[in-house]
Amino acid sequence: MVRFLGLSAVLPASLLFTSTSFAKPQNDVLPRQLRLAYAGEKGMMVSWNTYSQLTKPTVRYGRKPNQLDQEASSNPGTVYYYLPEHSNATEPYSFMASRPVGDQTPYSVAVAIDMGVMGPEGLTTHVGKGADHPLKPGDNNTMQSLQAQGASTDFLWHPGDIAYADYWLKEEIQGFLPNTTIADGYKVYESLLNQYYDEMSAITSKKPYMVGPGNHEANCDNGGTSDSAHHISYNVSICMPGQTNFTGYRNHFRMPSPQSGGVGNFWYSFDSGMVHYVQFDTETDLGHGFIGPDEIGGSEGEESGPFSTLRDAQLNWLEKDLSSVDRNKTPWIIAAGHRPWYISAKNQSGTICEDCRKVFEPIFLKYGVDLVLSGHTHLYERNAPIRTFNADPNGLNNPSAPWYITNGAAGHYDGLDSLKYPLQPYSRAAQDSAYGWSKLTFHNCTHLTHEFISSSNGTVLDTATLFKRRECSAKP
């Protein structure tokens, strides 16, 4: 049984999901910005936006493109065809449901972190201006690369920094975008968001798009912007209602928290095949008395959250979630959070989340998490498996500590960050000169390969394989 859940998210023009042109279209019930997300073992969330509220959002679906008969009875892994009502598409869309839990058939997933607008109205033509490593226009083609080289992957995972619409004011100050008034800034913010969502529809209408929170989802002003030429500083107070406290992020996406006991789009888990995936939140609700960097009183000035009223809510959930994993069915545990705590970055103080390490590392060690993915720093670094700053002596040959990889090179608008040399002793491969995304391939219960894929030409810039010694059970 595959459950289909249709949503229509509509808010007033002064809030989220306004049009890029700010004029109501002729067809105001046309589904836009289609996006998929896993909804538990046998469910798929189908979401879209319209300009007018629908009385009863409906999606037709079936196992044949010419027979959308709403039949939901099938095994996971089946290809389904679907079409939201009022769509003007000439053919139904399609997707493949999640793999049966415990299925050990090899497969791959794509991971892209820190990715912004790349279309003709966006910032691609300006990329590299003022950056540590200026790049040529066209180098930043992550969306196109994900459609081409990532076509064979099951889903796309994006753990934070989605669209960079909150950089609108900084982009204007730097000359990347035409100047507007502060009062009209919300229009630019919404325009960038919608442009990104429109561009991503080519991917998100076909593959589940699993997201996590990053600092650039918090509000409309990047935690504060300074205009040094005019000696003016701005903060979250310039944001319109509906553009603070992760409001857009909370309303636009539907992640499987109800199915996994998590909270909103902030922390949740899901299974597919031989893998248990965990999205955790480095921005708020850290637990153990630590204030998240994006929380009220946090280091980033984002003034957001917390998103649970319960003490240590995320940690208690994480403990319960990881302790319940059946490693015979899902031997691999892959976790992703936005901020890294092991990184050879130039801006160490603004990059490393030491509080995150204190909170999350002990529980990842306790339950044998295999791989921890992060972004936030706009470069690529593959580290060794690490235990409290020390590289595991086994390396990738059956380590007891999690393997840490940071890849925030999917597409920040003004270039990439710089590595700090000498690299940390636990670093094994790093580069700060090319945009790219990660491809994870699960060969079986013992071997996992990570590849860093160049966004400009699809070449593999770095690859490594992790081996874990364990017995593989038969397919269910």
N, C-alpha and C positions, 0 to 999 in steps of 0.2 A: 504494500500500500504506500503510494507516494502522495503526500498531502500538498496541495497547492494553496498558497496564501496570497491573495491579491490585495494591494494597498494603493491608495491614491493620496499623496501628501500635498496639500494645498494650503498656503498661508497668504495673508494679505501682501500687497506689493511692497509694503514698507518692511516686511520681514524677509523670510527666506523664499527661495524658489521663484523669484521674479524673473521676467524674461530679460534676455540680453539687450533687447531693444526697448524694453519697458513699454511696449504697446501690446495690448491684448490681441492674440492671434484670431483669425477668422474662425478656426476650429478650436474652440477652447476646451474640448474634451479629448483631443488627440493625445494619446499616451506618449510621453517623452521620458528620456533618461532612464530607459529600462535597465534594471539591475537584478541580479540573482544572488541568493545567498543560501547556503545549506541551513536547514531547519530541523536539526536532529538527524537520526540515522535514516529515516525514511521520509523526509520532508524537504521541500524546496520553497523558499520565499521568493515570490515574484513581485517586485515593487516598481512603480512608475509614478510620474508626476503629470497632473493636468492643471489647467488654469482655472477650471470651474470644478466645484465639488461634485463628485459623483454620488448618487443616492445609494448605489450598491455596486462597488467595484467588482468587476467580473473578468475572469480569464478563462478562455476556452483552451482545452488541451487534449492530447491524445497521443497514441503511439505511432500514428501515421499523419503526415502533413495535410492530407486531404480528408481526414476523419477526426476532427477535434470534438470528440463526443463526451468529454469530461470523465472518461474512465480513468480511475486512479489506481487500478490494481495491477501491480507488476513487481519485479524484483529490482532492488537498487542496481545501479549501473546501466539501466535501460535508457535509451535515447527517447526523449519526449519532445513533442512539438506543442507550442502554445501561442496564443495571440490575445492580447488584452482587447476588450471591447472598444469600439470606435477607432481602432488602428487603421491606418491607410496603407499598411504594409501589403505587398502583393503576395507574399508567402509567409507562412508561420515561422516564428523563431524556434530554435531547438536548443536543448541542453542535455547533458548526461547526468543522471542522478548520482548521488554519492555511492562509492563502492561498498559492497557488503562488509560489515565489520569482521575482521579476521581474514578476509580474502588476501592472499599473498601474491596476487598478480602484480608484476612491476608496474610502476607508473611515476609520473613527474608532476611537480607543481611549480608555479612561478611565484617569486617574491619580489616586490618592488616597494621601496621605502623612500620617502622624501621626493615626491613627484608632483610637478605642477603643470600649468597650461602649456600646450605645445602647438596650438593651432595658429592660423594666419593672423588672428587678431591678438595673439598672445605675445610671449616674450622670447620665443626661439631666436628671432632675428637679432636680439640684443644680448644673447647669452655670452657671458665672459666679461662684460664691461665691469671693470673694477675688481674682478675676482682674483684670487691668488693664482689661479691657473686659467687664463682666458682660453675659451674654446671657440671654434668656428661655428657659424650657423649651420645647422644640419647635424652636428655632433650629438645633439640631444634629441634622439628619436626613440625614446623608450617605448612610447605607446605603439608606434609602428613596429618596433622590434618584438613587442609582446604579442602583437597580432600575427607576426610572421614566424619568428623562431620559437615563440611561446605557444603556437597553435596546438601543439600536441600535449600541452599540460592540462591537468584536470581543472584547476582553479587558480585564481590570482589572489595572493595574500598581500595586503598593504597595511602594515603596522605603523600608521601615523604619518602626519604631514601630507595632507591631501589637498592639492590645488594651489596652496599658498595665496589664496585670495586675501588673507589678512596682511599681505605685504603691499597692498595697493598704494598706501601713502608713501612708503619708502620708495616704491617704484616710480612714483610721480616725482619725488624729490630728486631721485637719481637720473631722471630724464627718460626712463623706460616707457612711461605712459604720459599722455597729456594731462596737464594740471586741471583740477576741478576744485570746488570748494569743499571744506570739511563737511558742511551740511549735506552736500550731495555725494559724499564719499561712499555712502552705503550702496549707491547705484553701481559704482565701480566694483565694489566688493562682491555684490550679487552677480554682476556681469561675468567676473572671472570665475566664480563658482559654477555658474551655469554653463559657461564655455567648457570648463573642465568636464562636467558631468555629461555634456553633449558629446564631447570627443570620446569619452570612455565608454559610451553606449555601444560602440562597435565591439567592445570586449565584454562589457557587463551584461549585455543582453544574451550572451551565449555561454558565458562561464560564471560560476559563482564568484563574487567579489567580496572577500572576507577582509574586514577592516579593523583597525585598532586605533586608539586615541594617540595623537601627537600634540605637541604644544601649539601648532598652528591651526588646530581645530577649536581652540579655546574661545577666541573672540575676533573682532575685526581689525585689531591694531597690533598684532605681532608682539604683544606684551609691552608696547611702548615704542614710539618712533621719535627720533631727534632730527630737527632741521638745523644743522650747525650754521648754515649760511644766514639764517634769520634768528638764530639763538632762541628757538622755540622747541619745546618738548611736548609730545602728546602721549596719552595713555588710553586705557580702556574706556574712559569717560566719553570719548568721541563716538562710541559704538551706539547704534540704534537698538531699541528693544528687540530681542530676538536674535541679536548678533553677539551675545555674550554667553558665558557659562556653557560652552559646547552645545548651544541650542540647535544650530544647524546640523551638527554631527549627530546629535541624539535623534533628530526627527527624520533625517534623510535615509538613514540605514536601519536595517532590521537584522541583527545578528542573533545566533541561537542561544541567547541567555535564558529564555524560558525553558528550553529543553535541557540546559546544562546547569541550571541553578545559579547562573551568573547575574550580573547587573548591567542592563542596557547594552550598549555597544562597547562597554569598557572592559569587562572581563567575562570570558566565556570559554567553552571548549567544544570540540566536535571530533568525531571519528570518521575516517575514510580508509577502507582497506586495512592495512597493517599499521596504521599510524593514528596516534592520539595527538591532536593539535590543541595547544593552549595559547590563548591571547590574554596577556596580562597588562595591567595599567601602571605605567611608570609616572603618570602625570598627577594623579590624585589618589587618595585613599590608600596610601602605602601601608599603614598599620604600624604597630609597635611605637606609637607616639610620634612618628616622623610626619612632617608636613610635606605633602607632595609639592614639587616645584611649581605646578600650575594652580595650586589651591590658594585660598585666601591666606595671606601672610607668607606665601611661598616665594622662592627666589626669583621667579620669572615675572611676577607682577600681573599674572593673568586673572587673579581673583575669581577662581572657578571652584566648583565642587564644595565639599565632598559629595559623592553620589550615593552613599549609604549612610543611614543613621546609626548603624550598628558598629560597635568597636571592632577593629581588626576584621572587617567584613571580607575584604579581598583575600587576606591571608587565611582566614578560616575556610573560605570557599576553596582556595587553592589546595590546602591540606586535604580537604575532603575529596576534591576532584582527583588529585594525584594518587591518593591512597586507594581509590576505587578502580584504578586502571588494571585491566586484566592483561598482563604482559604476554600471555599465551596468544591472545587474539590481536592485540595492538602492541607489539614489542617495542615500537619506536614511540618516543615522546618528544615532540618538537614544540618549543615555547618561543613566543615572540613578544617583545615589548619595545617601545619606541627608543628609549635612552640606553646607551651602553654604559658599562662600568669597567670594561677592559678595552682600552683604545690608545693608540699612539697618536693622539691629535695635538695640533698646535695650540688650540685654545682649550687647555685641560680644564680650567676652572668652570667654563661654561658648557662643557661637554660631558664630563664624567659624572654619573649619578651614583655617588658613593652611598647615599642613603638607600638607593635601590639595591645595591649589592648587599648591604647589611640585612635588608628585609627578605630578598628573594633567593640569594645564593644558598643559604642553609637548607631551604626546602627543596631546591633543585638538586642539591647533593644528596639529600636524604632519600629522595624517590628516584634517583638515577635518570634524570632528564638527559637526553642524548645530545640535543643541540639547542642553543639559545641564539636567536636572531635579533638584531637591533639595527637602528639607523641613526637619525638625528645628526650625526657627523657626516658631512657630505663628501665621503670618500669610501674606499673599500679596504677592509683589513680582515684577513683570515687568521685567527689566533689558534694556538694549540688548545686542547682541553685544559681547563684551568681549575685549580682548587685554591681559593684565597691567595691569589696573585702568583701562584707557583704552577708552572706547566706540568701537566701529568707526565711522569717519566715514560709511560707507554706510548705517548703521542697519539696517533690515530689507530693504533693497534690494540684494541680492547681497553680503552681508558676507563677509569672509574669516575672521572669528573666530566662535566658537560663541555662540549665543544662550543666555542664562542666565535661568531662571525658577525661583523658589522658591515652593512652595505647600504649607505645612505646616498648612493650615487645615481639614483633613478632620474633626477632632473630638477635640481634647484635652479631658480631662474638666473642667478648671477654667477654661476660657475661652481667649482668644487673647493672644498676646504683643503688645507695643507696638513700633511703628516709631520710629526715631530721626530727628528732624528737625534740620536740613535733611536730606533724603534724599541718598544718594550721587549724585554727578554722572552715573553711568551708569544710574540708576533711571529708568524710564519710566512705570510705573503701580504703585501700591501701596495696600493697605488692610488694616486690622487690626480690622475691626468685623463681619465676616460669615464664617461657615463656608462652605467650598466645596471643589470638586474641579476637576481639569483635564480638558478634552476636547481631544484632538489629532485633527485631520482632515487627512489626506493627500489633496489634490485630484488631484495628478499629481506628476511628478518635480521640478517647480519651485515649487510653492506648498504651504505648510503653515500651517494656522490653529490657533492656541491660544485656547481659551475658558476663562474662569474661571466655573464654574457655581455659583450659590447653592444651598446645601443646603436652605434653608428653603422656597424656592418655585420653583426651577429656572430662574430668570432668568439671563441672561448678564451678569455684572458687569464683565467686561473681555474684549476680544478684540483680536487682532493677527495679521497674516499675514506670514510670512517668504517672501521670494522668493529663489531661487537660480538663477542663469543656467546652464542646461545643457540638453543635447539629451535628449529623452525617446525611448527605444527603444520598439519595438512590443511588444505583449503576447506572451508565449511561446505 
